[in-house]
């Protein structure tokens, strides 16, 4: 059965394959509970709401006996941190430069699951791609796919930090793999690479300081102290992943649907700032970027403009002062305060601040005037 699963998975393009015992990952649920209790999950309320089911896979599905864990390599062709060098462009996380991995991987899992049941002559399955309260990373470690590194992400000796994970939970009693060991040693490269110091200690992350959380999960204004640290990262961050020395064994991903689109490698901030809602959806049709919506994305773009030190962005930012979305207007005010002289910003504030009805945007004008 293990050989059949391996053949089925490789036919679908999965390079890392293993079988986990869902009962062995319960200690990870205790650590997850402590993390949520500390508030480090920020505004991701669903982490607290689904904690009981997430902490123990058998609470999610009592009949689960085995979990087939599969990894799909999405390694980039070049170091993604190269995108940080040009302040006129935006840096998009590698995983979001191609099609949405959820939509690519789930059909593959369903085909494998159907073939698995046919080969076994019965049983039941459920497939998961980061869409249910399931601890994929501890399960992947238990299945021997790798280990959770000090940056809390999965690390593989064969693929570095670049694996998308899929899970097939089943009622079948399958032979378990041996869990992988931690091979981080004394290395601190991922921790030291973080631009926002989001790791209070090895193997611990404070999402409230993570660029991926700030640019993707956070719905409101990004806290002011964090904005200068974001640089030109407009959707996610790869710094801790890219810094891992195990990436020297990684290879470029082979799944063409997940390959980076040319227009997402180094998109011009000036062009992105012009997107209205319809243009935003047309620009990112099958992308995970579409999930956060136009307003949140443009917020990120304008913050990157403010960090650019390029006064050439001022006209585009001034146009955004009339944007219908308060989130966008507030980011524009902050960016203008960064790029204009104090006198020039006061002129703008005199013209716009008095008519601003949103309290958060009005607060941005006040804060900018005091900078």
C-alpha positions in Angstrom: 0.0 0.0 0.0 2.9 2.4 0.8 4.3 1.8 -2.7 0.9 2.4 -4.3 0.5 5.7 -2.5 4.0 6.7 -3.5 3.3 5.9 -7.2 0.0 7.8 -7.1 1.5 10.8 -5.5 4.5 11.0 -7.8 2.2 10.8 -10.8 0.5 14.0 -9.5 3.8 15.8 -9.0 4.3 15.4 -5.3 7.9 14.9 -4.3 7.7 14.5 -0.6 5.5 11.6 0.6 4.8 10.1 4.1 2.2 8.7 6.4 1.5 10.2 9.8 -0.1 8.9 13.0 -2.7 11.6 14.0 -2.4 10.6 17.6 1.3 11.4 17.8 0.9 15.1 17.1 -1.2 15.9 20.2 1.7 17.6 22.1 1.8 20.1 19.3 -1.8 21.0 20.1 -0.8 21.9 23.6 1.9 24.3 22.3 -0.7 25.8 19.9 -3.0 26.4 22.8 -0.3 28.3 24.7 0.5 30.4 21.6 -3.1 31.4 21.2 -3.5 32.2 24.9 -0.5 34.6 24.6 -2.4 36.6 21.9 0.4 36.1 19.4 -2.2 35.1 16.8 -3.3 38.7 16.5 -6.6 39.2 14.8 -6.8 35.7 13.4 -9.8 34.9 15.5 -10.4 31.6 13.7 -7.3 30.3 15.4 -9.0 30.6 18.8 -12.4 29.6 17.5 -11.1 26.3 16.0 -8.5 25.6 18.6 -10.1 22.5 20.1 -10.5 20.8 16.7 -7.1 22.0 15.5 -5.2 20.8 18.6 -6.2 17.2 18.1 -6.9 15.7 14.7 -9.2 13.1 16.1 -11.5 15.9 17.4 -11.8 17.1 13.9 -12.6 13.6 12.7 -12.9 10.8 15.2 -12.6 8.0 12.6 -9.3 9.2 11.3 -6.6 6.5 11.6 -3.9 7.7 9.2 -2.9 10.9 7.4 -1.1 10.7 4.1 1.1 13.9 4.0 2.3 15.2 0.6 4.7 17.9 -0.3 4.8 19.8 -3.6 8.0 21.7 -4.3 7.5 25.3 -5.2 11.2 26.4 -5.0 11.9 29.7 -6.8 14.4 29.9 -9.7 16.3 32.7 -7.9 16.6 34.2 -4.5 13.3 36.0 -3.8 15.1 38.6 -1.7 16.4 40.1 -4.9 13.0 41.8 -5.3 13.8 44.0 -2.2 16.6 45.9 -4.0 14.4 48.0 -6.3 12.2 50.4 -4.3 10.1 51.3 -7.4 8.8 47.7 -7.5 6.8 45.5 -5.1 8.0 42.3 -3.6 5.4 39.5 -3.7 6.0 36.2 -1.7 7.1 33.3 -3.9 4.0 31.3 -3.1 1.7 34.0 -4.5 3.5 34.7 -7.8 1.6 31.9 -9.6 -1.8 30.4 -9.3 -3.5 29.8 -6.0 -1.9 26.6 -4.6 -5.2 25.6 -3.0 -6.9 25.3 -6.4 -3.9 23.5 -7.9 -3.3 20.9 -5.1 -6.8 20.0 -4.0 -7.8 18.3 -7.3 -4.6 16.3 -7.2 -5.4 15.1 -3.6 -8.9 14.1 -4.7 -7.6 12.0 -7.5 -5.1 10.3 -5.2 -7.7 9.7 -2.6 -10.1 8.1 -5.0 -7.4 5.8 -6.3 -6.3 4.9 -2.8 -9.8 3.8 -1.8 -10.2 1.8 -5.0 -6.9 0.0 -4.3 -7.8 -0.6 -0.6 -11.3 -1.9 -1.5 -13.1 0.5 0.9 -12.6 3.0 3.6 -13.2 6.7 3.8 -11.1 9.8 3.2 -11.1 13.6 3.6 -8.6 15.9 1.8 -7.2 19.1 3.2 -5.1 22.0 1.7 -4.7 24.6 4.5 -8.4 25.1 4.5 -9.4 23.2 7.7 -8.3 23.2 11.3 -5.6 20.7 10.8 -2.0 21.0 12.0 -0.3 20.2 8.7 3.3 21.0 9.8 3.4 18.7 12.8 1.7 16.0 10.8 4.3 16.5 8.0 7.1 16.2 10.5 5.5 13.0 11.9 5.3 11.7 8.4 9.0 12.2 7.9 8.7 15.0 5.3 10.9 17.4 7.4 10.9 19.3 10.7 9.6 22.6 11.9 12.5 24.9 11.9 13.3 27.8 14.2 11.1 30.0 11.9 8.2 27.6 12.7 7.9 26.5 9.0 8.6 23.1 7.6 12.2 22.5 6.5 13.2 19.5 4.3 16.7 18.2 3.7 15.7 17.7 0.1 13.6 20.8 -0.7 14.6 23.4 1.9 11.8 25.6 3.0 9.8 25.4 -0.3 7.0 22.8 0.2 3.3 23.2 -0.2 1.5 20.6 2.0 -1.5 18.6 1.3 -3.2 16.0 3.6 -5.4 13.0 2.9 -6.9 11.8 6.2 -8.3 8.3 6.0 -10.0 5.6 8.1 -7.5 3.1 6.6 -4.8 1.7 8.9 -1.7 2.6 6.9 2.0 2.0 7.8 3.4 5.1 9.5 6.7 6.7 8.6 9.3 7.5 11.2 9.1 11.2 12.3 12.0 13.4 11.1 14.4 14.9 13.5 15.3 18.6 14.0 18.4 19.5 11.9 18.6 23.2 12.7 21.5 22.8 15.1 22.9 26.2 16.3 21.9 28.0 13.1 20.0 31.3 13.6 19.9 32.5 10.0 16.1 32.6 9.7 15.7 34.4 13.0 18.3 37.1 12.1 16.8 37.6 8.6 13.4 38.7 9.9 13.0 42.4 9.1 10.5 43.0 11.9 12.0 40.8 14.7 8.9 38.6 14.7 10.6 35.7 16.5 10.8 36.3 20.3 12.7 33.0 20.6 13.6 30.1 18.3 10.5 28.1 17.3 8.2 30.9 18.4 6.6 33.5 16.2 4.6 36.6 17.1 2.2 37.0 14.2 1.5 40.5 15.1 5.1 41.5 14.0 5.2 39.2 10.9 5.2 40.9 7.5 3.0 38.1 6.1 0.4 38.7 8.8 0.6 42.5 8.5 0.2 42.5 4.7 -2.3 39.7 4.3 -4.2 38.8 7.5 -4.5 42.2 9.1 -7.6 44.0 7.8 -7.1 47.4 9.3 -4.3 49.9 9.2 -0.8 48.4 9.8 0.6 49.7 13.1 2.8 52.8 12.4 6.0 51.4 14.0 5.9 48.4 11.7 5.4 50.3 8.4 9.0 51.4 7.8 10.2 47.9 8.5 8.0 46.4 5.7 10.0 48.1 2.9 8.6 47.2 -0.5 7.0 43.9 0.6 3.5 44.2 -0.7 2.2 40.7 -0.2 3.9 38.4 2.3 7.6 37.9 3.1 10.1 35.2 2.2 13.1 36.4 4.2 13.2 33.8 6.9 12.5 31.0 4.4 15.1 32.2 1.9 17.8 32.5 4.6 17.7 28.8 5.5 21.0 27.0 4.6 19.1 23.9 3.7 17.8 25.7 0.6 21.2 24.8 -1.0 19.6 21.4 -1.7 16.4 22.9 -3.1 15.5 22.8 -6.7 13.1 24.9 -8.8 9.5 23.7 -8.7 8.2 21.8 -11.6 4.5 22.5 -11.4 3.9 25.1 -14.1 0.7 26.4 -12.6 2.6 27.5 -9.5 5.5 29.0 -11.5 5.9 32.7 -11.0 4.2 34.9 -13.6 6.5 37.4 -15.2 4.2 40.3 -14.2 4.4 39.3 -10.5 8.2 39.0 -10.3 8.8 42.8 -9.9 5.6 44.7 -10.5 5.8 48.5 -10.6 4.3 50.2 -7.6 3.1 53.1 -9.8 1.0 50.7 -11.9 -0.4 48.8 -9.0 -1.5 51.9 -7.3 -3.8 52.7 -10.2 -5.9 49.5 -9.8 -9.6 49.9 -9.0 -11.6 46.9 -7.8 -12.4 45.6 -11.2 -8.8 46.0 -12.5 -7.5 44.4 -9.3 -9.5 41.3 -9.9 -8.6 41.2 -13.5 -4.9 41.6 -12.6 -4.9 38.7 -10.2 -7.5 36.3 -11.6 -6.3 33.0 -10.1 -4.0 34.4 -7.5 -4.2 34.0 -3.7 -3.6 37.8 -3.7 -7.2 38.2 -4.7 -8.3 36.9 -1.3 -7.3 40.1 0.6 -9.2 42.4 -1.7 -8.2 45.6 -3.5 -8.2 48.0 -0.6 -5.9 46.0 1.6 -3.6 45.4 -1.3 -3.4 49.0 -2.3 -2.7 49.9 1.4 0.4 47.7 1.1 1.4 49.3 -2.2 1.1 52.8 -0.7 3.2 51.9 2.3 5.9 50.6 0.0 5.8 53.9 -1.8 6.2 55.7 1.5 9.3 53.6 2.2 10.8 54.2 -1.2 12.2 57.7 -0.5 11.1 58.5 -4.1 9.2 61.9 -4.3 8.2 60.9 -7.8 5.4 58.9 -6.2 3.8 62.0 -4.6 1.3 62.8 -7.4 0.0 59.2 -7.3 -0.3 59.4 -3.6 -2.2 62.7 -3.7 -4.7 61.1 -6.0 -5.3 58.4 -3.4 -6.4 61.1 -0.9 -9.8 61.0 -2.7 -10.0 57.2 -2.7 -13.4 55.8 -1.5 -11.6 53.4 1.0 -10.5 55.0 4.3 -7.8 52.2 4.5 -6.3 53.5 1.3 -6.6 57.2 2.2 -4.9 56.6 5.5 -2.0 54.8 3.9 -1.6 57.6 1.4 -1.4 60.2 4.2 1.3 58.3 5.9 3.3 57.8 2.7 3.0 61.5 1.9 4.3 62.4 5.3 7.3 60.3 4.6 8.1 61.8 1.2 7.2 65.5 1.6 8.9 68.2 3.5 7.1 69.2 6.7 6.0 72.5 5.0 4.6 70.8 2.0 2.7 68.2 4.1 1.2 71.0 6.1 -0.2 72.5 3.0 -1.9 69.3 2.1 -3.2 68.8 5.6 -4.7 72.3 5.5 -6.5 71.3 2.3 -7.7 67.8 3.2 -7.7 67.1 6.9 -10.6 69.3 7.9 -13.0 67.5 5.6 -11.9 63.9 6.5 -14.8 62.1 8.1 -13.1 58.8 9.0 -11.5 59.0 12.5 -8.6 56.7 11.6 -7.6 58.8 8.5 -8.0 62.0 10.5 -5.6 60.5 13.1 -3.1 59.9 10.2 -3.2 63.5 9.3 -2.5 64.5 12.9 0.3 62.0 13.3 1.9 63.2 10.0 1.8 66.8 11.1 3.7 66.0 14.2 6.4 64.0 12.4 
